[in-house]
Amino acid sequence: MDVVILPSAADVAAYAADVVAARIAREPDAVLGVATGSSPVGIYRELARRRREGELELARLTCFALDEYVGLAPGDPHSYAAYLEREVAGPLGLPADRVHVPEGSGADLEQAAQAYEQAIAAAGGIDLQILGIGTNGHIGFNEPLSSLSSRTRALALSAQTRADNARFFDRPDDVPTHCLTQGLGTILEARQLLLVAQGQRKAAAVAAAVEGPVAARCPASVLQFHPHTTVVLDEAAASGLTLGGYRRPDVAGRGDAEQQRSLDDPPCS
Ligand code: F6R
C-alpha cells in the first residue's frame, strides 16, 4: 500500500488527479470505477479542468459507479446516477451510456446486482477504482461486518452512514435505508485502487484501514490485500496514523520526472 500524505485537501485532489491522468495516458480507453460523495469531487473537477484546457482527453473512458441508493425515483437529484451525470459524465464529456450505475430503483435487486457484475466483466473489469472511506471504515457501501469477499448486492445502510449522509438530504429521514453496492471482492478485482480521504473525521477509519488488522469491522482494511493501492490523505485524515515511513512528496515539485515515476511505480505496493 502506497500511502501519500499531503498538506491540504486541494493537494489531495491534484495528486489523485495525477494518478488518474497517468493511468488514462497509458490506457485512453480505461474503465474507471467512480466513487460518489464529497471525497472525490475535487478529483473530478481537476480532471474536468484539465480536459477543458486541452491537457487531457477523456472521451474514451467508461465509468462504473461503486453504489446506488435503493428506492429513489429515477432522476432523483439525490441518486448517485444524478450525481455522476452532474460531476462526471457532463464535465468529463462522456456519453451517458458509458457511465454505468447499479439499478437501485427496480423491483428485482438481486437481478440488478448480477447484471451489474456482468456489465463490469463485459467491459473487461475495472482498471482504476476511485474510493472514499466512510467514518465507520466502509468502502462502497460495504458496512462493517460485510464479507471480505462479497459481490455486488443489496444491503442496509448503517445508522452511522445514514447520519453522515443526512447532509446531502433535506431531512435525516429522507436518507434511504438500503443500497446496492459493489462488494469488497468486486472492488479487490480492480487492477488499481486509489482511496482519498480528507479531514479529521476520517482519521480513525483511515488508521484502522491502513494500520489495523484486516478485519470485517473495518471493511477498508481489506485493501491491504491489494497489490496496487494508493491512499492519498491530507494531514488531518492522516493524523491517526502512528507508524512512520509514509510518503510526503514535495507538492511544489509535482509533475517533475521523479514524481511521475513514483506515480507509476508505487515503492511499497
Ligand atoms: C460513495 C461511497 C462511499 C463514500 C463514503 C465517504 O460512492 O462509496 O464509500 O466514499 O461514504 O463519503 P464522503 O466522501 O461523502 O465523506
Residues whose N, C-alpha, C, O or C-beta is under 5 A from the ligand:
A	BS01	F6R	A35 T36 G37 S38 S39 L66 D67 L131 G132 I133 G134 H138 I139 G140 F141
